[in-house]
Amino acid sequence: MNYKTGLIAVLMILCVQQVVAQEDSLYKNWKHKKNIFTLGFYKQPGKDSMVDVWDGIERIFGLKKSTDEKHSSKPQLALIPSVEYSLITGIAASINSNILFPKKLNNASFIYFDAKQTFKKQTILEIVSNFWFANDQFNLNTDWSIMRFPQKDFGLGGNTSLNYFDQLNYSYLKLHQTLSRRIAKDLYLGAGLRFDYHWGIKDTTTVNKPLIGFREYGFSSSSSAGGFTYGLLYDKRRNAIHPVGGESYFQSVIRNNLKILGSSSAWSSFTVDARKYVAIPYKSNNVLAFWSYNILNLSGNPPYLVLPHTAVDPFKNTGRGYIQSRYRGKSLLMQEMEYRFSITENGFLGGVVYGNIQSVSDFKTNKFSSPIPGYGVGIRIKYNKKSNTNIALDYAWGKDGSRGFFMNLGEVF
């Protein structure tokens, strides 16, 4: 070490000592300026060291902090009116909300609600709920929506182009309901009804249409799909809004659609949704999450708009990097891996990196396409620490120049 290096080292040590000596007075002057913009740099005083958006709002408006220590016994509401953007909707005015109910035994129930009006003249009302009752002996799952939904459709198979599409306009009613009963710890058998009705279907494009799309599959101005479901559910997640390391989820569903139940045609499908969460490093809050979502056609021809497609899951999250319905076929395979990590010690900011692959079956041969990759990065902002609800803001890329922003209230899966 030469004398210049040594002098610099001595000066640095003296500066650090000076900062440490003045730390208390500096912090006293600064801590009164805590607000929503400095949340990422400090912990809360006392036992509750976690920080969320509402802590910042309390400081901005000088609100008295709640001293209620029994918040776990009350439902926790997270509601965000916002202007947002996504590939499928464009700019939209929306209200996203979820309510997390306290655990009766092991599992927390929730309701998710979304109301949206978009610049693309789409109107969307959705409600998804998952209730546990009778000491977790029963599970009631609901997925209802009604919407007016103009959208681009790029045709069938895994080799379609963004430059060739049908502009489809239609209205859609979705009523899915499942009741499951526990047969072992965290394991349930269930049955339900699913009804999908599309009406007022119009294709307004005349040029640059996909080679094999809506008309080649079988055009109709309305279609319905009604059937029974039978399934197996294993759910070790104690809070589905924010799963943690060591938890897992598995659901398999057979759907049998019958004309007697109002279905336009008789057909059946098999869906598997599997998820696993691993803490890395061990016992940390960082999580490596795995997701496999697959729909296989067993028999018959489902209505075109019910065919499996990109973002077909209840929360429309599969295949980030691509617009909803970018790829469509009789069967679909999707695998995703995401690493979730803390950025700030107080839990206010986190980040994710992720990648996925999807594949759809060919219209004529039923063979699966080559894997279609997507990948991205994201930020997590703690919106409600009592329900552990994050605002998820992601940017993703796909092939052929596909890219865009994706937003969720709660984890993607």
N, C-alpha and C positions, 0 to 999 in steps of 0.2 A: 504494500500500500504506500503510495507516495504522499508527500505532505499535503497536497491539495485535496486528495481523497480523504485523508484523515481529518482535515479541517472541516470539510463538508459533513462528515459523519458526526463530529462533535457538535456542530451547529444544529443538525437535525435532532440530536438527543436533547439539547437544551430547549429547542422549540417544542418538542413533545412534552417535556417536563413542565414547560410553561403552560401549555394547553391543559394538561392534567390538573395543574394547580388551580387554574381558573375555571375548570369544568363546571363546578357547581354554580358559580355566578353566571356563566354563559348560559347554562341550561335554564336557570331561573328566568333569565331575560327572554329566552326563546320559547319556553314551554307555553307561555300565555298566547303565543301566536299559532298554536296548533290548529290546523283546519283540514279540510278535505284534501288539500294539495300536499300536505306534509304527513299524511297518515302512514305512508310507507316506512317512516323512519323512527317510530317509537312504539312502545308498548303502553297499554293502559295501566294505570296504577292499581294496586291491590291484586286480588287473586285472579281476576279476569284480565289477562294480558292481551287477548285477541282484540283486533280492531276491524271495524267494517265501515261502510259508507255512512251509516247513521251516526257513528261517533263524530265524523267530520261535520255532518249537518248540525249536530248539537252544538259544536263549537262555533260554527259560522253564525248561527242565530242566537247563541247564548242560552240555549235551552238547558234546563236542569236535567242531569243524567238520572235515569231511572235507577232506583235502588232495589228493584224487584229481583230477588234471587230465586224466585220460583217460576221463572219464565218457561221451564221445561214442561210445566203443567198446562200451559196455554198454547193454542194454535199459533203458529208463526206465519205471518203473511209477508210475502215479497212481491211487490207490484211496481212495474216500471212502464209508465206511459213514455213513448219515445217515437222519434223519427228514425227509421232504420233502412238498411239496404241489403238486398240479397240478389243472387243471380236470377232466381225465379220470379221475384216480385218487383224488382227495381226499388225505387224509393217508396216507402210505405209509412203511414201513421199507424201505430200499434199500441196495444196494451197487453203486456205479458205479465202473468202473475202465477205464483204457486202458493199453496197453503200446506204447511207441514203440521200434522197433528201429533200430539205427544204419544209416546209408546204406551200401549196398554200392558204389553208383556215384553216382546223383543223387537217387533218391527214397527216403524213409523209409517202412518198412512199419509197420502198426499193427494192434492187436486192441482192440476195444471190447467190454466185457461189462457187462451190467446184470441184476441180480436184484432182484425187488421183490414185496412183499406189501402189499396196500392194505386200508384200512378198508371199501372197497366189494367186498371178497371177490375181488379180482383177484390172480392169481398170474402173474408174468411172468419169463421167462428169455430173454435175447437175447444174441446174439453177432454182431458185424459185424467183418470183418477185410479188410485190403487188403495183399497181399504182392507185393513185387517180387523177382524172382530171375533168375539167369543174366545178370548185368550189365544188369538192367532190360530184358531182351529179352522177358520174360513178366510178366504181371500176373494174380494169382489173387484174385478178389473173392468174399467169402462173406457171406451175410445169412441167418442161421438164428434161429428163435425158436419157443418153445412157450409157450402161455399159456391160462389160464382167464380169460375176459374179459367179465363182465357190463358192459353199457354202454347209455347212452341213444342212440337213433338218431332223427334228426329228419326223415327222409324224403328224397325226391329233389328236386333243383332248388335254385335260389338264392333262393327266396322263402318258405322254411320258417320256422317260429316255434319259439322255445325252449319255449313252453308246450304244444306238441304233439309227442309223441315215443312211440316204441316202446321198451320195456325189453327188450333182447335179452340172453339168456344163451347163451354158447357156449364151446367150446374151439377152439384154433387151432394148427395146425402149419405153419410156413413154412420152406421149404428153397429158397434161391436160390443158384446157383453159376455163376460166369462165369470163363472163362480167355481171356486176350487175348494176342496176339503183336504185337511191335513191327514196323511197316512203314516208319516214318520216325522222326526225332527227336521224342519225346514223343507219337507217334501210333500207335494200336494197333487191330487188328481182333480181334473176340472173338466167342465163341459160348458158350452155356450152357444150363442147365436151370432151370426155375422150377416149384415145386410148392407149392400152397396148399390146405390141407384144413381145413374147418370142420365140426365135428360137435356133436351135442347142442344144436342151435339151438332156442331157445324164446323166444316172445314172451309176456311175462306181463302186458301191459297190456290193458285192455278199454275205457278211456275216454280222451278227450283225445289221440287218435291222429292222426298226420299224414295229410293228405289222400291223398298218394301215397307209400307207403313199402314196407316189406318184403313185406307180403301182396299189395299191388297189383302189385309187380314179379314175384312168383312165389315163394310160400313153400315151403321145404323144410327138413327137419330136419338135413340135411347137404349139403355141396357140395364139389367139388374142382375145381382148375384146374391142369392140367399141360401144359407146353409148352416148345418150344425158343425160345431167344433168339439174335439176331444183332445185333451192334452195333459202333459206332465210338467209340473213346475217345481224347481228347486231354487230357493231364494235365501241366501245367507247374508244379504245386504240388510243392515239395520236402518240405514237411511238411504233410500234409492236416489235421492237428490245429490248425495255426495258419498259414494262408496269409498271405502278405505282398504288398505292392504290387508290381505288375509280373507277377504270376502269373495263370493262368487255367485253366479246366477246362471240358470239353465232353464229354457222353456222349449218344449216341442209341441206342435199343434198340427193335427190333421183336420183339414176343412173339407167337408163333403157338401157340395151345393146341389140342390134338387129343384126341379121345375115346380114341384108341388109347394115349395117354399117361396116361389116367385122368381126363381132364377131363370134367366133367358136361355141357359143351356145347363146340362148336367156336367160337372167337372169336379175334380178334387185336387188338393195340394197338400204338401207337407212342409212346415216351417220349423227351423231350428235357430234359436237365439241363445248363444253361449258367451259368458263373460267371466273373466278372471282378473283379480287385482292383487298385485304383489308389491310389498313395501321394499323399495331399494333406495338407499341402504336399509338393512334390516331394522325394523322398529322405528323407522323415520316416517315423516308425513309424506314423503315422496312416493309416488305409486307408478308402477309399470302396469298398464291396463291392456288387456287383450279382448277383442270382440270378434265373434264369428256370427254372421247373419246370413241365412240361406233359405231360399224358397224353391222347392222342387215341384214341378207339375207331375201329378200321378196319372191323370186321365182327363180326357175331354179338352175343350177349348174355352178358356175363360173369356169374358168380354174384354175388348182391347184395353180399355182404361183401367182394368183391374189387374192386368198383367204385371208381374214383378218388374220393378224399374229402380233406377238410382233414387235414393232417398225415399224408399217405400215404407220404412219403419214408422211407428206411430209418431215419433218426434222429427221425422224427415232429416235424419242425420247420416245415413249410410252414404258412402262415396263422396266425402268432402273433397272439393276440387272440381266438382262438376255440377251443372244445373240439374235441378230435379227433373226426372224422366229423361236424362241425357241418353241412357242406355236402357233398353227394354227387351224382354224376351219371355218365353213361357217359364223359364227357370232362371234363377239368379244365385250367384255365390259372392259373398263379400267378407273379407278378412281385414281387420284393422289393429294396429298397435299404437298406443299413445303413452308417452312418459310425462307425468305431471310432477312438477317440482315447485318448491317454495322459493320466492325471490326475497321476501322480507320475513324476518323472524316472527313478526306479529300476525302473520297469516293474511294480511291485507292484499298483497300482490303475489301472484304465482304465474307460472308459465307452463306451456306444453309444447312438445314437438310430436308429430305423428305421421304415420304413413298408412295407406290402405291399398288394396287391390280388389277389383271386382271383375266378374265375368258373367255374361248372359248367353243363353242358348240361341243357336241359329234357328231362324224361322223354318227352313226346309229340312235340315239334317238333325236338328236338336243337339248338335255338338256344341260344347262351350267354346266361347271365343278365347283368344289369348288374354292373359291377365292385363287389366287396364289399371295403371297405377295412379295414385294421388298422394300428395304429401303437403304438409304445412306446419305453421307455427301459430301460437296463440298466447294471449294474456288472460289471466283469471283475476277478477276483482271481487273481493269479499263484500257482497251486498247485504247479507243478513247472517251474522255469526251465530245466532241462536238456532237457526235451521241449517247452518253451514251452506247457504246458497251462494254460489258464485255467478257473476256475469261472465260468460264465456265469449270472448272476441277472437275469432280465428281468421287467418288468411291462408288459402290453400291453392295449390297448383295441380293441374292435370295435364294430359297429353293434348296435342294439337292446339296449344295456346289457351286452353281452358284455365280459368283462374277466377277468384273472387273472395268476398268477405262472407263469413258465416257467424251468426250470433245465436246464443242460447241462454236461457235462464236456468242454471244448474249445469252439471256436467253433461257432456255429449252422450256418454253411455256409462 
